[in-house]
Amino acid sequence: MGGGGDGNLTGDPGLAAIGAKHGKSAAQVMIRWGLQIGIVTIPKSTHKDRIASNADVFDFVLSEGDMAAVAAMNRDRRSGADPETFTF
């Protein structure tokens, strides 16, 4: 799941609703979801306020229902190389 590029979900109303429950943005929900399933998440931004926002994801926990809802948003698209098929 990506926040930018072809996999962009930051405008998804479902993510916005989950974020609103926690007082967080859709991007923060995606970052937190990744952390909770054990994915190393490296958000990218050149904007100071977004960098700070991207780091502000350790003061809430997504419920099992939230986690399932985010996982169900998978569109099998990505904004970068697929780590399972990329030749390093």
N, CA, C and O of each residue as an XYZ file, in Angstrom:
352
protein
N       0.864     -1.168      0.000
C       0.000      0.000      0.000
C       0.899      1.215      0.000
O       1.825      1.312      0.805
N       0.635      2.125     -0.882
C       1.468      3.308     -0.945
C       0.676      4.575     -0.727
O      -0.517      4.650     -1.021
N       1.363      5.561     -0.209
C       0.735      6.844     -0.007
C       0.835      7.715     -1.239
O      -0.045      8.538     -1.492
N       1.889      7.546     -2.003
C       2.080      8.373     -3.184
C       2.133      7.521     -4.435
O       2.045      6.295     -4.363
N       2.275      8.158     -5.566
C       2.390      7.435     -6.832
C       1.115      6.723     -7.205
O       0.026      7.138     -6.809
N       1.244      5.645     -7.970
C       0.098      4.902     -8.487
C      -0.738      4.258     -7.389
O      -1.934      4.034     -7.572
N      -0.124      3.961     -6.259
C      -0.837      3.312     -5.168
C      -1.458      4.292     -4.195
O      -1.777      3.903     -3.071
N      -1.642      5.536     -4.572
C      -2.083      6.589     -3.671
C      -3.441      6.295     -3.032
O      -4.446      6.122     -3.722
N      -3.446      6.242     -1.709
C      -4.676      6.046     -0.954
C      -4.942      7.193      0.012
O      -5.895      7.123      0.788
N      -4.133      8.244     -0.011
C      -4.277      9.304      0.982
C      -5.623     10.004      0.902
O      -6.049     10.603      1.889
N      -6.305      9.952     -0.229
C      -7.614     10.578     -0.350
C      -8.767      9.619     -0.118
O      -9.924      9.996     -0.304
N      -8.483      8.394      0.281
C      -9.524      7.397      0.478
C     -10.415      7.772      1.661
O      -9.905      8.015      2.754
N     -11.740      7.827      1.468
C     -12.632      8.204      2.562
C     -12.593      7.231      3.743
O     -12.800      7.638      4.886
N     -12.332      5.959      3.474
C     -12.228      4.983      4.560
C     -11.044      5.271      5.463
O     -11.155      5.188      6.687
N      -9.906      5.610      4.861
C      -8.734      5.968      5.654
C      -8.975      7.261      6.411
O      -8.558      7.399      7.561
N      -9.647      8.207      5.772
C      -9.958      9.470      6.444
C     -10.841      9.225      7.663
O     -10.647      9.851      8.705
N     -11.809      8.318      7.538
C     -12.707      8.008      8.660
C     -11.951      7.349      9.809
O     -12.173      7.682     10.973
N     -11.063      6.423      9.485
C     -10.254      5.781     10.522
C      -9.362      6.826     11.182
O      -9.234      6.855     12.406
N      -8.752      7.674     10.380
C      -7.903      8.735     10.923
C      -8.679      9.668     11.836
O      -8.182     10.055     12.894
N      -9.898     10.034     11.439
C     -10.718     10.940     12.245
C     -11.003     10.344     13.627
O     -11.045     11.069     14.621
N     -11.199      9.026     13.686
C     -11.440      8.373     14.985
C     -10.267      8.569     15.929
O     -10.443      8.634     17.146
N      -9.067      8.662     15.364
C      -7.854      8.754     16.168
C      -7.239     10.157     16.173
O      -6.216     10.384     16.818
N      -7.857     11.088     15.462
C      -7.294     12.430     15.358
C      -6.028     12.455     14.519
O      -5.109     13.229     14.787
N      -5.986     11.593     13.489
C      -4.799     11.448     12.650
C      -5.175     11.573     11.179
O      -6.351     11.505     10.822
N      -4.180     11.755     10.339
C      -4.393     11.837      8.894
C      -4.403     10.438      8.283
O      -4.014      9.460      8.923
N      -4.855     10.364      7.032
C      -4.826      9.089      6.309
C      -3.399      8.571      6.190
O      -3.165      7.371      6.329
N      -2.447      9.456      5.936
C      -1.046      9.035      5.829
C      -0.563      8.442      7.150
O       0.143      7.434      7.156
N      -0.935      9.058      8.259
C      -0.532      8.522      9.557
C      -1.159      7.154      9.811
O      -0.523      6.282     10.402
N      -2.391      6.964      9.371
C      -3.040      5.660      9.516
C      -2.268      4.613      8.718
O      -2.026      3.513      9.214
N      -1.877      4.945      7.478
C      -1.122      3.979      6.659
C       0.225      3.641      7.295
O       0.640      2.482      7.303
N       0.899      4.650      7.825
C       2.190      4.409      8.471
C       2.001      3.527      9.695
O       2.755      2.575      9.898
N       0.999      3.835     10.513
C       0.735      3.056     11.726
C       0.353      1.621     11.368
O       0.799      0.682     12.029
N      -0.464      1.440     10.333
C      -0.859      0.096      9.896
C       0.386     -0.735      9.558
O       0.516     -1.882      9.986
N       1.286     -0.141      8.790
C       2.510     -0.845      8.430
C       3.323     -1.230      9.647
O       3.825     -2.350      9.734
N       3.457     -0.306     10.593
C       4.210     -0.595     11.808
C       3.579     -1.736     12.596
O       4.282     -2.600     13.119
N       2.257     -1.734     12.677
C       1.579     -2.766     13.459
C       1.664     -4.147     12.836
O       1.540     -5.146     13.544
N       1.873     -4.228     11.518
C       2.029     -5.565     10.918
C       3.500     -5.920     10.722
O       3.820     -6.963     10.151
N       4.396     -5.050     11.197
C       5.821     -5.360     11.185
C       6.551     -4.959      9.921
O       7.628     -5.485      9.643
N       5.992     -4.039      9.146
C       6.658     -3.562      7.931
C       7.488     -2.334      8.276
O       6.990     -1.392      8.893
N       8.739     -2.347      7.879
C       9.576     -1.175      8.051
C       9.062     -0.113      7.083
O       9.067     -0.305      5.867
N       8.623      0.997      7.639
C       8.005      2.048      6.845
C       8.918      3.258      6.810
O       9.317      3.768      7.857
N       9.251      3.720      5.614
C      10.111      4.884      5.460
C       9.339      5.925      4.655
O       9.430      5.963      3.428
N       8.577      6.772      5.353
C       7.830      7.802      4.634
C       8.774      8.858      4.083
O       9.834      9.116      4.654
N       8.385      9.463      2.976
C       9.220     10.460      2.310
C       8.471     11.775      2.216
O       7.292     11.811      1.864
N       9.163     12.845      2.534
C       8.627     14.178      2.319
C       9.770     15.179      2.371
O      10.791     14.947      3.019
N       9.583     16.283      1.687
C      10.540     17.378      1.771
C       9.955     18.530      2.577
O      10.604     19.562      2.751
N       8.727     18.357      3.070
C       8.040     19.398      3.830
C       8.185     19.130      5.319
O       7.824     18.057      5.803
N       8.717     20.110      6.045
C       8.998     19.954      7.473
C       7.762     19.501      8.259
O       7.867     18.625      9.118
N       6.597     20.088      7.975
C       5.386     19.728      8.717
C       4.955     18.288      8.446
O       4.470     17.608      9.350
N       5.126     17.819      7.217
C       4.766     16.423      6.902
C       5.759     15.440      7.513
O       5.377     14.353      7.945
N       7.017     15.819      7.547
C       8.023     14.954      8.186
C       7.663     14.760      9.659
O       7.703     13.642     10.172
N       7.312     15.855     10.334
C       6.917     15.770     11.740
C       5.648     14.939     11.896
O       5.551     14.120     12.809
N       4.682     15.143     11.016
C       3.430     14.393     11.063
C       3.672     12.904     10.841
O       3.070     12.067     11.513
N       4.549     12.576      9.901
C       4.857     11.173      9.609
C       5.473     10.464     10.812
O       5.327      9.250     10.959
N       6.157     11.210     11.667
C       6.790     10.623     12.853
C       5.822     10.538     14.031
O       6.115      9.859     15.014
N       4.690     11.205     13.952
C       3.732     11.279     15.052
C       2.701     10.153     14.961
O       1.502     10.397     14.829
N       3.199      8.913     15.036
C       2.314      7.749     14.883
C       2.453      6.744     16.025
O       2.013      5.600     15.913
N       3.062      7.180     17.113
C       3.312      6.250     18.220
C       2.394      6.495     19.418
O       2.575      5.889     20.474
N       1.412      7.381     19.256
C       0.516      7.687     20.372
C      -0.898      7.133     20.158
O      -1.838      7.541     20.839
N      -1.040      6.206     19.212
C      -2.327      5.553     18.994
C      -2.095      4.159     18.446
O      -1.027      3.852     17.917
N      -3.108      3.323     18.582
C      -3.051      1.946     18.087
C      -4.328      1.698     17.297
O      -5.423      2.033     17.749
N      -4.183      1.119     16.132
C      -5.349      0.761     15.326
C      -5.975     -0.515     15.877
O      -5.269     -1.463     16.220
N      -7.293     -0.534     15.960
C      -8.007     -1.723     16.438
C      -7.922     -2.830     15.383
O      -7.494     -2.601     14.252
N      -8.337     -4.023     15.778
C      -8.371     -5.131     14.816
C      -9.278     -4.791     13.640
O      -8.962     -5.118     12.496
N     -10.402     -4.138     13.917
C     -11.319     -3.740     12.852
C     -10.690     -2.722     11.912
O     -10.837     -2.816     10.694
N      -9.981     -1.739     12.489
C      -9.271     -0.754     11.671
C      -8.219     -1.435     10.802
O      -8.087     -1.142      9.613
N      -7.478     -2.346     11.418
C      -6.423     -3.057     10.692
C      -7.005     -3.837      9.515
O      -6.455     -3.811      8.414
N      -8.114     -4.527      9.750
C      -8.759     -5.309      8.688
C      -9.284     -4.394      7.592
O      -9.178     -4.715      6.408
N      -9.853     -3.253      7.983
C     -10.386     -2.313      6.992
C      -9.273     -1.761      6.103
O      -9.451     -1.638      4.891
N      -8.131     -1.429      6.699
C      -7.013     -0.919      5.902
C      -6.487     -2.025      4.987
O      -6.225     -1.777      3.810
N      -6.330     -3.232      5.510
C      -5.840     -4.348      4.689
C      -6.761     -4.606      3.507
O      -6.296     -4.970      2.427
N      -8.066     -4.419      3.700
C      -9.033     -4.663      2.629
C      -8.947     -3.612      1.525
O      -9.529     -3.793      0.455
N      -8.239     -2.532      1.769
C      -8.079     -1.478      0.763
C      -6.984     -1.798     -0.250
O      -6.760     -1.028     -1.183
N      -6.310     -2.915     -0.074
C      -5.228     -3.302     -0.979
C      -5.715     -3.311     -2.422
O      -6.725     -3.939     -2.742
N      -5.004     -2.623     -3.273
C      -5.351     -2.566     -4.699
C      -4.272     -3.223     -5.559
O      -4.300     -3.117     -6.785
N      -3.329     -3.897     -4.917
C      -2.218     -4.551     -5.621
C      -1.485     -3.592     -6.549
O      -1.092     -3.966     -7.653
N      -1.305     -2.362     -6.099
C      -0.509     -1.375     -6.824
C       0.569     -0.872     -5.891
O       0.431     -0.951     -4.670
N       1.627     -0.361     -6.455
C       2.694      0.196     -5.639
C       3.329      1.357     -6.359
O       3.195      1.507     -7.574
N       4.032      2.186     -5.588
C       4.694      3.344     -6.187
C       6.181      3.091     -6.392
O       6.885      3.950     -6.923
N       6.666      1.929     -5.981
C       8.069      1.586     -6.159
C       8.186      0.134     -6.590
O       7.196     -0.524     -6.910
N       9.410     -0.344     -6.589
C       9.673     -1.723     -7.000
C       9.065     -2.710     -6.008
O       8.982     -2.427     -4.813
N       8.646     -3.858     -6.504
C       8.132     -4.919     -5.662
C       9.320     -5.638     -5.037
O      10.128     -6.223     -5.758
N       9.444     -5.608     -3.707
C      10.608     -6.238     -3.073
C      10.656     -7.751     -3.259
O      11.710     -8.358     -3.068
N       9.543     -8.366     -3.626
C       9.534     -9.806     -3.830
C      10.057    -10.206     -5.201
O      10.426    -11.362     -5.408
N      10.093     -9.257     -6.150
C      10.557     -9.581     -7.495
C      11.757     -8.734     -7.932
O      12.334     -8.980     -8.991
N      12.133     -7.743     -7.124
C      13.235     -6.854     -7.471
C      14.565     -7.579     -7.352
O      14.800     -8.282     -6.369
N      15.440     -7.418     -8.344
C      16.775     -8.018     -8.298
C      17.726     -7.006     -7.671
O      17.980     -5.940     -8.231
N      18.242     -7.360     -6.505
C      19.155     -6.461     -5.787
C      20.566     -6.615     -6.271
O      21.466     -5.936     -5.777
